[in-house]
């Protein structure tokens, strides 16, 4: 079984991944942030480093998906390979932070790679407004995220909404992070678990 959690920067993906993995006793797969050699450079100069960063993410997430497909363990995954292309790379191109030549090259690589992988059994989308995202980003205090522009977060939210509206490839669960605090409220987390159980196992409260 493979659950993937998607959402904007600061939406709470890592926290929910940890909580669901602990609840179900499944393995968690996290985004490669800490050892990413491009992330700080990217936030300092997005136009210079956008292609490098996206290729790094694409490669690391492809390896991650191959590992997921080759294991017999049940997996909760923090962020997906699809967000790299449909959200982040596309947004960087739209904002003029990635050239058309680099973007077309990137998408060609993405299309080739994704022809070899399977979709998750359930996609969980954490939907959050920009103020909620900013609050979470400030709370976790990553120095390289301190300069993230509000318009950048807003444009990413638009990309997520457009992608989720057209997502028909598998089961989908949308959680409104503005209205639910699963990290602090056990009842809120319980409602998410109930929804996941219904989607994956056909179980009801």
C-alpha positions as CSV (number, residue, x, y, z in Angstrom):
1,X,0.0,0.0,0.0
2,X,1.3,3.5,-0.9
3,X,-0.1,6.7,0.4
4,X,1.4,10.0,-1.0
5,X,0.8,13.4,0.7
6,X,1.0,16.5,-1.4
7,X,0.7,20.2,-0.7
8,X,2.4,23.6,-0.8
9,X,5.5,24.5,1.2
10,X,4.5,24.6,4.9
11,X,1.2,22.8,4.4
12,X,2.1,20.1,7.0
13,X,3.1,17.2,4.8
14,X,6.0,16.0,6.9
15,X,4.0,16.2,10.2
16,X,1.1,14.2,8.7
17,X,3.5,11.7,7.1
18,X,5.0,11.1,10.6
19,X,1.7,10.8,12.3
20,X,0.1,8.4,9.8
21,X,3.2,6.3,9.6
22,X,3.2,5.9,13.4
23,X,-0.6,5.2,13.5
24,X,-0.5,2.5,10.9
25,X,2.9,1.2,11.7
26,X,4.0,1.9,8.1
27,X,7.3,3.2,6.7
28,X,7.7,6.9,6.0
29,X,9.6,8.3,3.0
30,X,10.6,11.9,3.3
31,X,11.6,14.7,0.9
32,X,15.4,15.0,0.4
33,X,15.8,18.6,1.9
34,X,18.6,18.5,4.4
35,X,21.3,17.2,2.1
36,X,20.0,19.0,-1.0
37,X,23.1,20.8,-2.5
38,X,21.0,23.4,-4.4
39,X,18.2,24.4,-2.0
40,X,19.9,27.4,-0.3
41,X,21.3,28.6,-3.6
42,X,17.9,28.4,-5.2
43,X,16.2,30.6,-2.6
44,X,19.0,33.1,-3.0
45,X,18.8,33.2,-6.8
46,X,15.9,31.3,-8.2
47,X,16.5,32.0,-11.9
48,X,20.1,30.8,-11.8
49,X,19.4,27.6,-9.9
50,X,15.9,26.6,-10.8
51,X,16.8,23.9,-13.4
52,X,19.5,22.4,-11.2
53,X,17.2,22.2,-8.3
54,X,14.4,20.6,-10.2
55,X,16.6,18.0,-11.8
56,X,18.0,17.1,-8.4
57,X,14.5,16.6,-7.0
58,X,13.4,14.7,-10.1
59,X,16.3,12.3,-9.8
60,X,15.9,11.8,-6.0
61,X,12.2,11.3,-6.2
62,X,12.5,8.8,-9.1
63,X,14.9,6.8,-7.0
64,X,12.5,7.0,-4.1
65,X,9.5,5.8,-6.2
66,X,11.6,2.8,-7.5
67,X,12.5,1.9,-3.9
68,X,8.8,2.1,-2.9
69,X,7.8,-0.1,-5.8
70,X,10.5,-2.7,-5.0
71,X,9.6,-3.0,-1.3
72,X,7.0,-5.2,0.3
73,X,6.4,-2.5,3.0
74,X,3.5,-0.2,3.2
75,X,4.6,3.4,2.6
76,X,3.6,6.9,3.5
77,X,5.4,9.4,1.2
78,X,6.0,13.1,1.8
79,X,5.6,14.8,-1.6
80,X,5.5,13.2,-5.0
81,X,7.4,13.3,-8.3
82,X,4.3,14.7,-10.0
83,X,4.4,17.9,-8.0
84,X,7.9,18.5,-9.3
85,X,6.6,18.8,-12.9
86,X,3.0,20.0,-12.6
87,X,3.5,22.5,-9.8
88,X,7.1,23.6,-9.2
89,X,8.8,23.4,-12.6
90,X,5.7,24.7,-14.4
91,X,5.4,27.6,-12.0
92,X,9.1,28.5,-12.3
93,X,8.7,28.6,-16.1
94,X,5.5,30.7,-15.8
95,X,7.3,33.2,-13.6
96,X,10.2,33.5,-16.0
97,X,12.5,31.8,-13.5
98,X,13.2,28.8,-15.8
99,X,13.9,29.3,-19.5
100,X,11.6,27.6,-22.0
101,X,14.6,25.5,-23.3
102,X,15.3,24.2,-19.8
103,X,11.6,23.6,-19.0
104,X,11.0,21.6,-22.2
105,X,14.2,19.6,-21.5
106,X,13.0,19.0,-17.9
107,X,9.5,17.9,-19.0
108,X,10.9,15.5,-21.6
109,X,13.0,13.8,-18.8
110,X,9.9,13.8,-16.5
111,X,7.7,12.2,-19.1
112,X,10.2,9.4,-19.8
113,X,10.8,8.7,-16.1
114,X,7.1,8.6,-15.1
115,X,6.3,6.0,-17.8
116,X,8.2,3.5,-15.5
117,X,6.4,4.2,-12.2
118,X,3.0,3.4,-10.6
119,X,0.6,5.9,-9.1
120,X,0.0,5.9,-5.3
121,X,-3.0,4.0,-4.0
122,X,-4.2,7.2,-2.3
123,X,-3.2,10.8,-2.8
124,X,-3.8,13.1,0.2
125,X,-3.8,16.9,-0.7
126,X,-3.2,19.3,2.2
127,X,-4.9,22.5,1.0
128,X,-3.8,25.6,2.9
129,X,-4.1,29.4,2.4
130,X,-1.0,31.6,2.1
131,X,-1.4,32.9,5.7
132,X,-1.5,29.4,7.0
133,X,1.6,28.4,5.0
134,X,3.5,31.5,6.1
135,X,2.7,30.8,9.8
136,X,3.9,27.2,9.5
137,X,7.1,28.3,7.6
138,X,7.9,30.9,10.2
139,X,7.2,28.4,13.0
140,X,9.7,25.8,11.8
141,X,12.3,28.4,11.2
142,X,14.4,27.1,8.3
143,X,16.7,30.0,7.4
144,X,16.7,29.4,3.7
145,X,12.9,29.6,3.6
146,X,12.8,33.0,5.3
147,X,13.0,34.9,1.9
148,X,10.2,33.0,0.2
149,X,7.9,35.5,-1.6
150,X,4.2,35.6,-0.9
151,X,3.4,35.7,-4.6
152,X,5.5,32.6,-5.1
153,X,3.4,30.7,-2.5
154,X,0.2,32.1,-4.0
155,X,1.1,30.9,-7.5
156,X,2.0,27.5,-6.2
157,X,-1.4,27.3,-4.6
158,X,-3.0,28.1,-7.9
159,X,-1.0,25.3,-9.5
160,X,-2.0,22.8,-6.8
161,X,-5.7,23.7,-7.2
162,X,-5.6,23.3,-10.9
163,X,-3.8,20.0,-10.7
164,X,-6.1,18.6,-8.0
165,X,-9.2,19.6,-10.0
166,X,-8.0,17.5,-12.9
167,X,-6.6,14.6,-10.9
168,X,-8.6,11.5,-12.0
169,X,-5.8,8.9,-12.0
170,X,-6.6,7.4,-8.6
171,X,-8.2,7.9,-5.1
172,X,-7.9,11.4,-3.7
173,X,-8.5,12.8,-0.3
174,X,-8.5,16.7,0.2
175,X,-7.9,18.1,3.7
176,X,-8.5,21.8,4.4
177,X,-5.5,22.7,6.6
178,X,-7.2,26.1,7.4
179,X,-10.0,24.3,9.2
180,X,-8.3,21.3,10.7
181,X,-5.2,21.1,13.0
182,X,-4.2,17.4,13.1
183,X,-0.9,18.2,14.8
184,X,-2.6,19.7,17.9
185,X,-6.1,18.2,17.9
186,X,-6.4,14.4,18.3
187,X,-10.0,14.5,17.1
188,X,-8.9,16.2,13.9
189,X,-6.3,13.6,13.3
190,X,-8.8,10.9,14.0
191,X,-11.1,12.3,11.3
192,X,-8.3,12.0,8.8
193,X,-7.6,8.4,9.8
194,X,-11.3,7.6,9.4
195,X,-11.3,9.1,5.9
196,X,-8.1,7.2,4.9
197,X,-9.7,4.0,6.2
198,X,-12.8,4.6,4.1
199,X,-10.7,5.3,1.0
200,X,-8.3,2.4,1.3
201,X,-10.3,-0.3,3.2
202,X,-13.9,0.6,2.8
203,X,-14.3,1.1,6.5
204,X,-16.7,3.4,8.2
205,X,-16.9,5.2,11.6
